[in-house]
Amino acid sequence: QLQLVESGGGLVQPGGSLRLSCTASGFTLNDYEIGWFRQAPGKEREGVSFINGRDGRADYADSVKGRFTVASDNAKTTVYLQMSSLKPEDTAVYYCAARANTYGARYYSTRSYPYWGQGTQVTVSS
């Protein structure tokens, strides 16, 4: 059974860093695309970052570009989201999601991802 589990969330001060992990079970990332999303209270879920497990191609939302970095491990079972220079507006529940099919540049279409983790809370506050 294909499952995703996020970890690494927590409370951090503005300007701090966190590294989120998304660990896959039941599959390897070689044939999947992984998206990172976040949802703040009262807001819609939004795409944050994307990585193509086949070729390593990555993408970032404008709001996190230059601050967040996405990467996968050599075993292709875990995707990391390194978050730096965190801001209070980064506070949200962060989710990773996986899809086997490619949708071109539509990296952040939530409906295109059939597999989701349970989410991990990130709170940026002093």
C-alpha positions, 0 to 999 in steps of 0.5 A: 500500500502506497503511503506518505509520512511527513515529519520535521515540523515544529515551532521556530522563530522568524529567520530560523530553519526547519527541514521537513521529510516526506518518507514513502512506503510501498513505492520508490520515488523514481517513477513519481512526482512529489509536491509539497503543499501547505494550508494555513487556517482559513486559507486554501491549500497552496503549492510550495515546491515540486520535484520530479523523482525521475529526473530531479527537476524542481520548482518553487512557488514565488513566495518561497523561492530562494528560501526553500530547497527540495531534494530526495535521498539517494535511496529515492524513498525520502524527499526533504524540504529545507526551509530557511529564513522562515517568516510568520506567513510560512505558518501552516500545515505542510503536506507532501503528495505523490502522483505517477502521471505527469501534468506538464508544468501544472505542478500544484494542481491538488486534484492531480495528486492521488496520494497525500500524507497526514501533514506536519505543523510548522509554526513561525513565531517569536 
